[in-house]
Amino acid sequence: MNEPAARQAYRFAVQGGSLADPVALRKEVQTIEALGYDDFYTSDHIGRPGSDGRSGGMFVVEPFSPLIVAAGATERLRLGPLVLNCELYNPGLLARHVATADRLTGGRLILGMGTGYAAAELAGIGMPIRPPGPRVTRFGEVLHILRGLLDDGSLTHAGEHESIDMHDLGVEPHQARVPFLIGGNGPRVVRLAGRYADIFQFTGLTHGEGGTPSAGGFALDDLIQRSRLLSETAGVRDGEIERSALVQVTGVGADAPSVEDLVERFRLDADVIADCPFILCGSVEQIVDKIEMTRERLGITHYVVRDPEGFAPVMEVLR
């Protein structure tokens, strides 16, 4: 376990909202900030309207533009994409975009990155997705390039998938180090997080044919293995990496779905649902107990939810 995390304060974040409506978005992020949340995140998908079961704007809007709007309406919220689909981006152009966004948000950017997984999304724009192995290899190269360009403004790299010879990025981020949030579940991604992440996000998601996500990595034993692998790979950096969970469903008090409903929805055993950090349902006291137990088991202190008002009573207890 990541022992220093036991001394870290809990942090809570919100993903999604009225990302294509600037008036509504300003009001929403102001409410999120007033409730006491720490971060606000967008997402990065193409052509998936309504796939979250609520608002298509959650997925189809370009991820950086809403963050600029949110920054102008708030004072302290950290802001970021959760997570960028690495397959969509040239790393040199992305570094420029990130540095610019960090300046325009006053140094509040967190750069969330993932390998990408949805084959249909890339096929829809004429970009065949790489097989998993090469995709992760390229992801590592992109992380290396981004870290170098954002930290130093210059980098020469000739890799298997990406090459760059840039002597001056031309724009410096506001922050001395733009923090990287790396989300994923596969062992190679976890190892990359040990090397590059400031925040590692457990997702528990595995991907089948065409990249279709499922809850195949929700079991506590699997998460403990990932936690140990992260610590082993990070070495002396382990205590510097904040551990996060992307929560798939929350339900507090009377709004909590039944265990039977959750078993049917996720196709998981009840004991897996009871232990995993991605499903936080029950009374305030039950959810608080689960979060504190998860902290002991996995070191997770950062949670991303999608129902800011409904989850606020839990957050208030843990502050």
Secondary structure, DSSP 8 states (H G I E B T S, - for coil): --GGGGGS--EEEEE-S-TT-HHHHHHHHHHHHHHT--EEEE---SS-TTTTSS-THHHHS-SSHHHHHHHHH-SS-EEEES-EEGGG--HHHHHHHHHHHHHHTTS-B-EEEE----HHHHHHTT-----HHHHHHHHHHHHHHHHHHHHHS-EEEE-SS-EEEES--S---SSSS--EEEEE-SHHHHHHHHHH-SEEEE---EE-GGG-EESTT-SHHHHHHHHHHHHHHHGGGGGG-EEEEE-SEEEEGGG---HHHHHHHHT--HHHHHH-TTEEEE-HHHHHHHHHHHHHHH-EEEEEES-HHHHHHHHHHH-
